[in-house]
């Protein structure tokens, strides 16, 4: 299929947005957190097996998710590989004020799959930002959370 051809040519990337330890300790629990983490793990493993770029994005809000703090770290159930890029952001749209666009362009990426936290916040803002930049965007079912 066209989708598999894109994946095989390295033109796709998977963005894993804000799956950070501090978001799992909030007073409002993450909906179906264990299922979410298992699904993201499956997505990232399949992406790696297909040679697809996996980019982990971490939010720094300078309050609850302070860069390099324990809360800022990726959830321990995520298993990034040594070559997976990490992008730190301070805005809901992961393209704003970061090197994400340049990183994807350098890899020839034209199609994005997106998963992570929080659907109505940073996931939505990044999807809209990607669409505005001309990327084809797929939001992974059962892997974003509210």
N, C-alpha and C positions, 0 to 999 in steps of 0.2 A: 504494500500500500504506500501511498505518498507519505503518510506519517512515518512509517518505518524507514523509508528512504531518507527522509530528513534526519532521523535519528542516526542512521548509519553514516551519514556524511558529516556528522558533527555540527549540524546547523541548528541544533536544538540545545536548550539548557533548562535545567530544573532549578528554580529559585525556592529556597527553604527560608521562609520569613519569620524572624522573631521567635523561634522555638527556644526560649531562654528560661533558665531556672527560675528567675524571679517572677515570671508570669504564672508559674504553677503553684505559687504559695499565696496567691491573693485570696481575699475573703470570698470572692465569687469564684467558685471552682471552674476550671476549663471543662466544657461539656465533653463527656466521653474521652477523657484525657488519655487513657491507656490505648483505646482504639485509634485515636489520632496519632499517637506516637508510633504504634505498630504500622499504621498505614504509611506514615512518612518514612519509616525505616524501609518498608517494602519498596516504595517509590525510589528512594535513593539507591538501594541495592540494584534495582533493575536499571536505573539510569547508568550507574557505574558499569554494570555488565554490558550495556549497549554502547559504552564509550561516550556517553552524554555528559557534558559539563554540569557539575552540581555546584551551585553557589549558595553559601550560607550567609544570611543577612542578620545582623544583630543591631537592635535599637539601643541607642544611648540617650536616655531622657534626662540625664544629669540629676535624677532624684532616686527613683526605684531601680533603674537599670543603668547604674553608673559604669562606664567603660572599665573593663578589667576587674570589676567586683565579682564576687561569687554569683550574685543575681544576674549579672550580664552574660555569664557563660552559657554556652549551648546546653540544652538538657542532656544529661548523661546517657540517655537512651539513643541519642543521635550518634552516628559513627562516621564523621567526615574522614575522608582519606587525606593523606599528607598533601596532595596536590590540589585539593578543593579550595577555591578562593573563599576568603571570609571578607565580608564587606560591612563596615560599621556605618550606621546612618543616624541622623538626628531628626529626620523628617519622616512623615508617614510614607511618602513616595520614595522608594529605595533608589530611584535615579537622581533625586534632588540632592545636590551637594556631595555626591560620591563618585567613585570611579567605575560604577557598575556599567554604565553605557559603553565606556571605552573598553572595558574588559570583555564585554560581549561582542563588540565590533571587532576586536583583535582576534577573536575566535571564529568570526564569521557567523555568529548566531543570528537567526532570523525568527525562530519560533521559541516561545517560552511556555513551560508548564510551571504553575505556581501553587505552592501549598504553604501552610503555616498559620500564624496567629496575627492578628485577629481579623476575621472576615470583613467586618464592616469598617475596619480601620486601615491598618497598614497593608493588608493583603489587597483590599479594594483600591487603595491609593496607588499601589505599585502596578496593579493590573491596568488601571486607567492611564498611568504614566507610560507604561509599555505600549499600550495601544496608540497613544498620542505620538510616540516615536516610531510607529510603523511595524512593531512586532506583532506576529500572530500569537495570541495568548490563549492558553487553556488553563482553567482553574480546576485543580484536581478534586474530584468528588470524594467526600468522606475524609479529606485531609486538611481542609481549612477548619477553623473552629471559631466560635463566637466569643 
